[in-house]
Amino acid sequence: MKEKTENLIKRLELIKDSDPFNKRILNDCFDHFRTLQDEVDRLIYHNNNLMNVIYQNQTELENIDVPTR
């Protein structure tokens, strides 16, 4: 999905200023795609960090004694 989005961003970047009739909408789309991709990248980064914390603490989590009734 990221490759497809990056491809769309590149294509929009090439044409966004060349069409005077659609310049505004193309620029808006470009900006929005870029913002969305930045947010996806940020979420991927945080997800990876969270997964690392989980993996680092996995042994501790598995060894927690849960009292039985």
PyMOL Python script that loads the backbone (N, CA, C, O; Angstrom):
from pymol import cmd

cmd.read_pdbstr("""\
ATOM      1  N   MET A   1       0.828  -1.190   0.000  1.00  0.00           N
ATOM      2  CA  MET A   1       0.000   0.000   0.000  1.00  0.00           C
ATOM      3  C   MET A   1       0.876   1.258   0.000  1.00  0.00           C
ATOM      4  O   MET A   1       0.565   2.239  -0.675  1.00  0.00           O
ATOM      5  N   LYS A   2       1.955   1.219   0.752  1.00  0.00           N
ATOM      6  CA  LYS A   2       2.823   2.397   0.810  1.00  0.00           C
ATOM      7  C   LYS A   2       3.417   2.698  -0.562  1.00  0.00           C
ATOM      8  O   LYS A   2       3.517   3.862  -0.950  1.00  0.00           O
ATOM      9  N   GLU A   3       3.805   1.678  -1.287  1.00  0.00           N
ATOM     10  CA  GLU A   3       4.384   1.884  -2.620  1.00  0.00           C
ATOM     11  C   GLU A   3       3.365   2.512  -3.564  1.00  0.00           C
ATOM     12  O   GLU A   3       3.699   3.393  -4.356  1.00  0.00           O
ATOM     13  N   LYS A   4       2.134   2.055  -3.471  1.00  0.00           N
ATOM     14  CA  LYS A   4       1.081   2.599  -4.324  1.00  0.00           C
ATOM     15  C   LYS A   4       0.829   4.072  -3.995  1.00  0.00           C
ATOM     16  O   LYS A   4       0.662   4.902  -4.889  1.00  0.00           O
ATOM     17  N   THR A   5       0.805   4.377  -2.704  1.00  0.00           N
ATOM     18  CA  THR A   5       0.600   5.763  -2.285  1.00  0.00           C
ATOM     19  C   THR A   5       1.756   6.646  -2.733  1.00  0.00           C
ATOM     20  O   THR A   5       1.546   7.745  -3.247  1.00  0.00           O
ATOM     21  N   GLU A   6       2.975   6.161  -2.537  1.00  0.00           N
ATOM     22  CA  GLU A   6       4.144   6.935  -2.977  1.00  0.00           C
ATOM     23  C   GLU A   6       4.116   7.157  -4.486  1.00  0.00           C
ATOM     24  O   GLU A   6       4.483   8.227  -4.972  1.00  0.00           O
ATOM     25  N   ASN A   7       3.683   6.148  -5.212  1.00  0.00           N
ATOM     26  CA  ASN A   7       3.572   6.273  -6.666  1.00  0.00           C
ATOM     27  C   ASN A   7       2.547   7.349  -7.042  1.00  0.00           C
ATOM     28  O   ASN A   7       2.794   8.163  -7.932  1.00  0.00           O
ATOM     29  N   LEU A   8       1.410   7.349  -6.368  1.00  0.00           N
ATOM     30  CA  LEU A   8       0.392   8.377  -6.630  1.00  0.00           C
ATOM     31  C   LEU A   8       0.914   9.771  -6.293  1.00  0.00           C
ATOM     32  O   LEU A   8       0.663  10.728  -7.026  1.00  0.00           O
ATOM     33  N   ILE A   9       1.626   9.879  -5.202  1.00  0.00           N
ATOM     34  CA  ILE A   9       2.194  11.171  -4.815  1.00  0.00           C
ATOM     35  C   ILE A   9       3.174  11.662  -5.877  1.00  0.00           C
ATOM     36  O   ILE A   9       3.153  12.834  -6.253  1.00  0.00           O
ATOM     37  N   LYS A  10       4.020  10.778  -6.352  1.00  0.00           N
ATOM     38  CA  LYS A  10       4.984  11.156  -7.398  1.00  0.00           C
ATOM     39  C   LYS A  10       4.278  11.588  -8.679  1.00  0.00           C
ATOM     40  O   LYS A  10       4.659  12.573  -9.312  1.00  0.00           O
ATOM     41  N   ARG A  11       3.246  10.840  -9.049  1.00  0.00           N
ATOM     42  CA  ARG A  11       2.505  11.193 -10.263  1.00  0.00           C
ATOM     43  C   ARG A  11       1.816  12.538 -10.111  1.00  0.00           C
ATOM     44  O   ARG A  11       1.840  13.361 -11.027  1.00  0.00           O
ATOM     45  N   LEU A  12       1.203  12.762  -8.960  1.00  0.00           N
ATOM     46  CA  LEU A  12       0.560  14.057  -8.720  1.00  0.00           C
ATOM     47  C   LEU A  12       1.568  15.190  -8.719  1.00  0.00           C
ATOM     48  O   LEU A  12       1.295  16.280  -9.221  1.00  0.00           O
ATOM     49  N   GLU A  13       2.721  14.926  -8.156  1.00  0.00           N
ATOM     50  CA  GLU A  13       3.757  15.960  -8.130  1.00  0.00           C
ATOM     51  C   GLU A  13       4.167  16.376  -9.540  1.00  0.00           C
ATOM     52  O   GLU A  13       4.460  17.545  -9.791  1.00  0.00           O
ATOM     53  N   LEU A  14       4.186  15.422 -10.443  1.00  0.00           N
ATOM     54  CA  LEU A  14       4.559  15.717 -11.827  1.00  0.00           C
ATOM     55  C   LEU A  14       3.516  16.549 -12.568  1.00  0.00           C
ATOM     56  O   LEU A  14       3.861  17.392 -13.396  1.00  0.00           O
ATOM     57  N   ILE A  15       2.239  16.308 -12.266  1.00  0.00           N
ATOM     58  CA  ILE A  15       1.194  16.967 -13.060  1.00  0.00           C
ATOM     59  C   ILE A  15       0.445  18.082 -12.343  1.00  0.00           C
ATOM     60  O   ILE A  15      -0.304  18.821 -12.983  1.00  0.00           O
ATOM     61  N   LYS A  16       0.623  18.223 -11.049  1.00  0.00           N
ATOM     62  CA  LYS A  16      -0.229  19.129 -10.272  1.00  0.00           C
ATOM     63  C   LYS A  16      -0.175  20.589 -10.713  1.00  0.00           C
ATOM     64  O   LYS A  16      -1.163  21.310 -10.579  1.00  0.00           O
ATOM     65  N   ASP A  17       0.940  21.021 -11.223  1.00  0.00           N
ATOM     66  CA  ASP A  17       1.041  22.428 -11.629  1.00  0.00           C
ATOM     67  C   ASP A  17       0.925  22.637 -13.134  1.00  0.00           C
ATOM     68  O   ASP A  17       0.991  23.767 -13.618  1.00  0.00           O
ATOM     69  N   SER A  18       0.754  21.562 -13.856  1.00  0.00           N
ATOM     70  CA  SER A  18       0.743  21.695 -15.318  1.00  0.00           C
ATOM     71  C   SER A  18      -0.652  21.921 -15.910  1.00  0.00           C
ATOM     72  O   SER A  18      -0.777  22.376 -17.048  1.00  0.00           O
ATOM     73  N   ASP A  19      -1.678  21.612 -15.157  1.00  0.00           N
ATOM     74  CA  ASP A  19      -3.043  21.763 -15.658  1.00  0.00           C
ATOM     75  C   ASP A  19      -3.701  22.959 -14.973  1.00  0.00           C
ATOM     76  O   ASP A  19      -4.106  22.857 -13.815  1.00  0.00           O
ATOM     77  N   PRO A  20      -3.812  24.092 -15.672  1.00  0.00           N
ATOM     78  CA  PRO A  20      -4.346  25.294 -15.024  1.00  0.00           C
ATOM     79  C   PRO A  20      -5.795  25.156 -14.553  1.00  0.00           C
ATOM     80  O   PRO A  20      -6.210  25.823 -13.606  1.00  0.00           O
ATOM     81  N   PHE A  21      -6.558  24.293 -15.213  1.00  0.00           N
ATOM     82  CA  PHE A  21      -7.968  24.143 -14.856  1.00  0.00           C
ATOM     83  C   PHE A  21      -8.148  23.299 -13.594  1.00  0.00           C
ATOM     84  O   PHE A  21      -9.121  23.480 -12.861  1.00  0.00           O
ATOM     85  N   ASN A  22      -7.241  22.404 -13.344  1.00  0.00           N
ATOM     86  CA  ASN A  22      -7.361  21.499 -12.199  1.00  0.00           C
ATOM     87  C   ASN A  22      -6.223  21.673 -11.190  1.00  0.00           C
ATOM     88  O   ASN A  22      -6.003  20.820 -10.330  1.00  0.00           O
ATOM     89  N   LYS A  23      -5.527  22.759 -11.308  1.00  0.00           N
ATOM     90  CA  LYS A  23      -4.353  22.981 -10.470  1.00  0.00           C
ATOM     91  C   LYS A  23      -4.687  22.923  -8.976  1.00  0.00           C
ATOM     92  O   LYS A  23      -3.982  22.279  -8.199  1.00  0.00           O
ATOM     93  N   ARG A  24      -5.742  23.586  -8.596  1.00  0.00           N
ATOM     94  CA  ARG A  24      -6.082  23.639  -7.170  1.00  0.00           C
ATOM     95  C   ARG A  24      -6.443  22.257  -6.624  1.00  0.00           C
ATOM     96  O   ARG A  24      -5.940  21.861  -5.572  1.00  0.00           O
ATOM     97  N   ILE A  25      -7.289  21.533  -7.311  1.00  0.00           N
ATOM     98  CA  ILE A  25      -7.694  20.211  -6.822  1.00  0.00           C
ATOM     99  C   ILE A  25      -6.514  19.247  -6.807  1.00  0.00           C
ATOM    100  O   ILE A  25      -6.391  18.437  -5.889  1.00  0.00           O
ATOM    101  N   LEU A  26      -5.655  19.324  -7.801  1.00  0.00           N
ATOM    102  CA  LEU A  26      -4.486  18.444  -7.846  1.00  0.00           C
ATOM    103  C   LEU A  26      -3.513  18.772  -6.716  1.00  0.00           C
ATOM    104  O   LEU A  26      -2.943  17.870  -6.103  1.00  0.00           O
ATOM    105  N   ASN A  27      -3.323  20.051  -6.445  1.00  0.00           N
ATOM    106  CA  ASN A  27      -2.466  20.445  -5.330  1.00  0.00           C
ATOM    107  C   ASN A  27      -3.071  20.036  -3.983  1.00  0.00           C
ATOM    108  O   ASN A  27      -2.360  19.597  -3.080  1.00  0.00           O
ATOM    109  N   ASP A  28      -4.369  20.183  -3.867  1.00  0.00           N
ATOM    110  CA  ASP A  28      -5.039  19.745  -2.635  1.00  0.00           C
ATOM    111  C   ASP A  28      -4.892  18.235  -2.443  1.00  0.00           C
ATOM    112  O   ASP A  28      -4.624  17.769  -1.335  1.00  0.00           O
ATOM    113  N   CYS A  29      -5.065  17.487  -3.509  1.00  0.00           N
ATOM    114  CA  CYS A  29      -4.905  16.027  -3.441  1.00  0.00           C
ATOM    115  C   CYS A  29      -3.472  15.658  -3.074  1.00  0.00           C
ATOM    116  O   CYS A  29      -3.238  14.790  -2.234  1.00  0.00           O
ATOM    117  N   PHE A  30      -2.545  16.310  -3.699  1.00  0.00           N
ATOM    118  CA  PHE A  30      -1.133  16.057  -3.399  1.00  0.00           C
ATOM    119  C   PHE A  30      -0.839  16.311  -1.919  1.00  0.00           C
ATOM    120  O   PHE A  30      -0.235  15.476  -1.245  1.00  0.00           O
ATOM    121  N   ASP A  31      -1.271  17.464  -1.425  1.00  0.00           N
ATOM    122  CA  ASP A  31      -1.029  17.807  -0.021  1.00  0.00           C
ATOM    123  C   ASP A  31      -1.699  16.809   0.926  1.00  0.00           C
ATOM    124  O   ASP A  31      -1.126  16.415   1.942  1.00  0.00           O
ATOM    125  N   HIS A  32      -2.908  16.416   0.574  1.00  0.00           N
ATOM    126  CA  HIS A  32      -3.642  15.479   1.428  1.00  0.00           C
ATOM    127  C   HIS A  32      -2.981  14.098   1.425  1.00  0.00           C
ATOM    128  O   HIS A  32      -2.822  13.484   2.480  1.00  0.00           O
ATOM    129  N   PHE A  33      -2.601  13.617   0.260  1.00  0.00           N
ATOM    130  CA  PHE A  33      -1.897  12.331   0.181  1.00  0.00           C
ATOM    131  C   PHE A  33      -0.603  12.375   0.987  1.00  0.00           C
ATOM    132  O   PHE A  33      -0.278  11.427   1.702  1.00  0.00           O
ATOM    133  N   ARG A  34       0.120  13.455   0.873  1.00  0.00           N
ATOM    134  CA  ARG A  34       1.388  13.591   1.598  1.00  0.00           C
ATOM    135  C   ARG A  34       1.128  13.567   3.110  1.00  0.00           C
ATOM    136  O   ARG A  34       1.847  12.904   3.858  1.00  0.00           O
ATOM    137  N   THR A  35       0.101  14.288   3.548  1.00  0.00           N
ATOM    138  CA  THR A  35      -0.249  14.308   4.970  1.00  0.00           C
ATOM    139  C   THR A  35      -0.654  12.918   5.452  1.00  0.00           C
ATOM    140  O   THR A  35      -0.242  12.482   6.527  1.00  0.00           O
ATOM    141  N   LEU A  36      -1.453  12.238   4.661  1.00  0.00           N
ATOM    142  CA  LEU A  36      -1.871  10.883   5.033  1.00  0.00           C
ATOM    143  C   LEU A  36      -0.684   9.927   5.085  1.00  0.00           C
ATOM    144  O   LEU A  36      -0.593   9.093   5.986  1.00  0.00           O
ATOM    145  N   GLN A  37       0.217  10.048   4.129  1.00  0.00           N
ATOM    146  CA  GLN A  37       1.388   9.168   4.123  1.00  0.00           C
ATOM    147  C   GLN A  37       2.278   9.457   5.322  1.00  0.00           C
ATOM    148  O   GLN A  37       2.826   8.533   5.922  1.00  0.00           O
ATOM    149  N   ASP A  38       2.425  10.708   5.672  1.00  0.00           N
ATOM    150  CA  ASP A  38       3.212  11.064   6.854  1.00  0.00           C
ATOM    151  C   ASP A  38       2.589  10.462   8.120  1.00  0.00           C
ATOM    152  O   ASP A  38       3.301   9.978   9.000  1.00  0.00           O
ATOM    153  N   GLU A  39       1.282  10.498   8.200  1.00  0.00           N
ATOM    154  CA  GLU A  39       0.590   9.924   9.358  1.00  0.00           C
ATOM    155  C   GLU A  39       0.747   8.403   9.393  1.00  0.00           C
ATOM    156  O   GLU A  39       0.956   7.829  10.461  1.00  0.00           O
ATOM    157  N   VAL A  40       0.651   7.760   8.258  1.00  0.00           N
ATOM    158  CA  VAL A  40       0.857   6.315   8.190  1.00  0.00           C
ATOM    159  C   VAL A  40       2.272   5.976   8.632  1.00  0.00           C
ATOM    160  O   VAL A  40       2.470   5.036   9.402  1.00  0.00           O
ATOM    161  N   ASP A  41       3.253   6.725   8.157  1.00  0.00           N
ATOM    162  CA  ASP A  41       4.647   6.499   8.558  1.00  0.00           C
ATOM    163  C   ASP A  41       4.826   6.674  10.068  1.00  0.00           C
ATOM    164  O   ASP A  41       5.540   5.906  10.712  1.00  0.00           O
ATOM    165  N   ARG A  42       4.174   7.684  10.614  1.00  0.00           N
ATOM    166  CA  ARG A  42       4.258   7.927  12.059  1.00  0.00           C
ATOM    167  C   ARG A  42       3.640   6.761  12.831  1.00  0.00           C
ATOM    168  O   ARG A  42       4.205   6.305  13.826  1.00  0.00           O
ATOM    169  N   LEU A  43       2.503   6.287  12.383  1.00  0.00           N
ATOM    170  CA  LEU A  43       1.836   5.174  13.055  1.00  0.00           C
ATOM    171  C   LEU A  43       2.642   3.880  12.948  1.00  0.00           C
ATOM    172  O   LEU A  43       2.701   3.100  13.898  1.00  0.00           O
ATOM    173  N   ILE A  44       3.253   3.658  11.804  1.00  0.00           N
ATOM    174  CA  ILE A  44       4.111   2.485  11.634  1.00  0.00           C
ATOM    175  C   ILE A  44       5.273   2.542  12.621  1.00  0.00           C
ATOM    176  O   ILE A  44       5.608   1.541  13.255  1.00  0.00           O
ATOM    177  N   TYR A  45       5.877   3.702  12.744  1.00  0.00           N
ATOM    178  CA  TYR A  45       6.990   3.887  13.667  1.00  0.00           C
ATOM    179  C   TYR A  45       6.557   3.565  15.109  1.00  0.00           C
ATOM    180  O   TYR A  45       7.238   2.822  15.816  1.00  0.00           O
ATOM    181  N   HIS A  46       5.426   4.127  15.531  1.00  0.00           N
ATOM    182  CA  HIS A  46       4.952   3.896  16.890  1.00  0.00           C
ATOM    183  C   HIS A  46       4.528   2.443  17.098  1.00  0.00           C
ATOM    184  O   HIS A  46       4.751   1.875  18.167  1.00  0.00           O
ATOM    185  N   ASN A  47       3.936   1.862  16.108  1.00  0.00           N
ATOM    186  CA  ASN A  47       3.555   0.454  16.202  1.00  0.00           C
ATOM    187  C   ASN A  47       4.794  -0.429  16.379  1.00  0.00           C
ATOM    188  O   ASN A  47       4.798  -1.343  17.204  1.00  0.00           O
ATOM    189  N   ASN A  48       5.825  -0.156  15.615  1.00  0.00           N
ATOM    190  CA  ASN A  48       7.068  -0.920  15.744  1.00  0.00           C
ATOM    191  C   ASN A  48       7.682  -0.753  17.131  1.00  0.00           C
ATOM    192  O   ASN A  48       8.177  -1.716  17.717  1.00  0.00           O
ATOM    193  N   ASN A  49       7.649   0.463  17.650  1.00  0.00           N
ATOM    194  CA  ASN A  49       8.169   0.694  18.999  1.00  0.00           C
ATOM    195  C   ASN A  49       7.361  -0.074  20.043  1.00  0.00           C
ATOM    196  O   ASN A  49       7.928  -0.663  20.964  1.00  0.00           O
ATOM    197  N   LEU A  50       6.064  -0.066  19.898  1.00  0.00           N
ATOM    198  CA  LEU A  50       5.217  -0.808  20.837  1.00  0.00           C
ATOM    199  C   LEU A  50       5.464  -2.313  20.749  1.00  0.00           C
ATOM    200  O   LEU A  50       5.502  -3.007  21.765  1.00  0.00           O
ATOM    201  N   MET A  51       5.628  -2.798  19.544  1.00  0.00           N
ATOM    202  CA  MET A  51       5.904  -4.226  19.383  1.00  0.00           C
ATOM    203  C   MET A  51       7.247  -4.594  20.014  1.00  0.00           C
ATOM    204  O   MET A  51       7.384  -5.667  20.601  1.00  0.00           O
ATOM    205  N   ASN A  52       8.221  -3.723  19.897  1.00  0.00           N
ATOM    206  CA  ASN A  52       9.514  -3.967  20.539  1.00  0.00           C
ATOM    207  C   ASN A  52       9.385  -4.030  22.055  1.00  0.00           C
ATOM    208  O   ASN A  52      10.007  -4.876  22.699  1.00  0.00           O
ATOM    209  N   VAL A  53       8.592  -3.153  22.618  1.00  0.00           N
ATOM    210  CA  VAL A  53       8.371  -3.174  24.061  1.00  0.00           C
ATOM    211  C   VAL A  53       7.694  -4.476  24.464  1.00  0.00           C
ATOM    212  O   VAL A  53       8.060  -5.086  25.469  1.00  0.00           O
ATOM    213  N   ILE A  54       6.721  -4.896  23.692  1.00  0.00           N
ATOM    214  CA  ILE A  54       6.024  -6.157  23.984  1.00  0.00           C
ATOM    215  C   ILE A  54       7.000  -7.325  23.920  1.00  0.00           C
ATOM    216  O   ILE A  54       7.002  -8.176  24.810  1.00  0.00           O
ATOM    217  N   TYR A  55       7.815  -7.377  22.898  1.00  0.00           N
ATOM    218  CA  TYR A  55       8.781  -8.469  22.769  1.00  0.00           C
ATOM    219  C   TYR A  55       9.794  -8.450  23.904  1.00  0.00           C
ATOM    220  O   TYR A  55      10.186  -9.502  24.410  1.00  0.00           O
ATOM    221  N   GLN A  56      10.214  -7.267  24.301  1.00  0.00           N
ATOM    222  CA  GLN A  56      11.188  -7.164  25.389  1.00  0.00           C
ATOM    223  C   GLN A  56      10.590  -7.642  26.715  1.00  0.00           C
ATOM    224  O   GLN A  56      11.299  -8.182  27.565  1.00  0.00           O
ATOM    225  N   ASN A  57       9.301  -7.442  26.881  1.00  0.00           N
ATOM    226  CA  ASN A  57       8.638  -7.794  28.138  1.00  0.00           C
ATOM    227  C   ASN A  57       7.866  -9.102  28.059  1.00  0.00           C
ATOM    228  O   ASN A  57       7.176  -9.467  29.011  1.00  0.00           O
ATOM    229  N   GLN A  58       7.965  -9.792  26.975  1.00  0.00           N
ATOM    230  CA  GLN A  58       7.188 -11.004  26.775  1.00  0.00           C
ATOM    231  C   GLN A  58       7.479 -12.053  27.852  1.00  0.00           C
ATOM    232  O   GLN A  58       6.555 -12.669  28.382  1.00  0.00           O
ATOM    233  N   THR A  59       8.737 -12.254  28.170  1.00  0.00           N
ATOM    234  CA  THR A  59       9.107 -13.239  29.177  1.00  0.00           C
ATOM    235  C   THR A  59       8.507 -12.870  30.532  1.00  0.00           C
ATOM    236  O   THR A  59       7.969 -13.724  31.236  1.00  0.00           O
ATOM    237  N   GLU A  60       8.604 -11.610  30.884  1.00  0.00           N
ATOM    238  CA  GLU A  60       8.019 -11.169  32.151  1.00  0.00           C
ATOM    239  C   GLU A  60       6.513 -11.379  32.158  1.00  0.00           C
ATOM    240  O   GLU A  60       5.950 -11.830  33.156  1.00  0.00           O
ATOM    241  N   LEU A  61       5.870 -11.059  31.065  1.00  0.00           N
ATOM    242  CA  LEU A  61       4.419 -11.226  30.980  1.00  0.00           C
ATOM    243  C   LEU A  61       4.025 -12.698  31.078  1.00  0.00           C
ATOM    244  O   LEU A  61       3.013 -13.031  31.694  1.00  0.00           O
ATOM    245  N   GLU A  62       4.807 -13.561  30.485  1.00  0.00           N
ATOM    246  CA  GLU A  62       4.498 -14.988  30.531  1.00  0.00           C
ATOM    247  C   GLU A  62       4.728 -15.583  31.915  1.00  0.00           C
ATOM    248  O   GLU A  62       4.109 -16.585  32.273  1.00  0.00           O
ATOM    249  N   ASN A  63       5.611 -14.971  32.688  1.00  0.00           N
ATOM    250  CA  ASN A  63       5.949 -15.509  33.995  1.00  0.00           C
ATOM    251  C   ASN A  63       5.155 -14.899  35.145  1.00  0.00           C
ATOM    252  O   ASN A  63       5.395 -15.225  36.307  1.00  0.00           O
ATOM    253  N   ILE A  64       4.239 -14.042  34.835  1.00  0.00           N
ATOM    254  CA  ILE A  64       3.413 -13.452  35.891  1.00  0.00           C
ATOM    255  C   ILE A  64       2.531 -14.550  36.481  1.00  0.00           C
ATOM    256  O   ILE A  64       1.816 -15.245  35.759  1.00  0.00           O
ATOM    257  N   ASP A  65       2.591 -14.689  37.767  1.00  0.00           N
ATOM    258  CA  ASP A  65       1.753 -15.687  38.440  1.00  0.00           C
ATOM    259  C   ASP A  65       0.357 -15.121  38.609  1.00  0.00           C
ATOM    260  O   ASP A  65       0.150 -14.102  39.267  1.00  0.00           O
ATOM    261  N   VAL A  66      -0.575 -15.796  38.010  1.00  0.00           N
ATOM    262  CA  VAL A  66      -1.960 -15.409  38.144  1.00  0.00           C
ATOM    263  C   VAL A  66      -2.555 -16.282  39.241  1.00  0.00           C
ATOM    264  O   VAL A  66      -2.574 -17.507  39.121  1.00  0.00           O
ATOM    265  N   PRO A  67      -3.031 -15.667  40.289  1.00  0.00           N
ATOM    266  CA  PRO A  67      -3.597 -16.477  41.386  1.00  0.00           C
ATOM    267  C   PRO A  67      -4.840 -17.238  40.913  1.00  0.00           C
ATOM    268  O   PRO A  67      -5.703 -16.689  40.228  1.00  0.00           O
ATOM    269  N   THR A  68      -4.904 -18.467  41.282  1.00  0.00           N
ATOM    270  CA  THR A  68      -6.087 -19.267  40.941  1.00  0.00           C
ATOM    271  C   THR A  68      -7.033 -19.277  42.125  1.00  0.00           C
ATOM    272  O   THR A  68      -6.610 -19.158  43.275  1.00  0.00           O
ATOM    273  N   ARG A  69      -8.285 -19.417  41.842  1.00  0.00           N
ATOM    274  CA  ARG A  69      -9.305 -19.393  42.909  1.00  0.00           C
ATOM    275  C   ARG A  69      -9.594 -20.755  43.408  1.00  0.00           C
ATOM    276  O   ARG A  69     -10.423 -20.922  44.302  1.00  0.00           O
TER     277      ARG A  69
END
""", "prot")
cmd.dss("prot")
cmd.show_as("cartoon", "prot")
cmd.util.cbc("prot")
cmd.orient("prot")
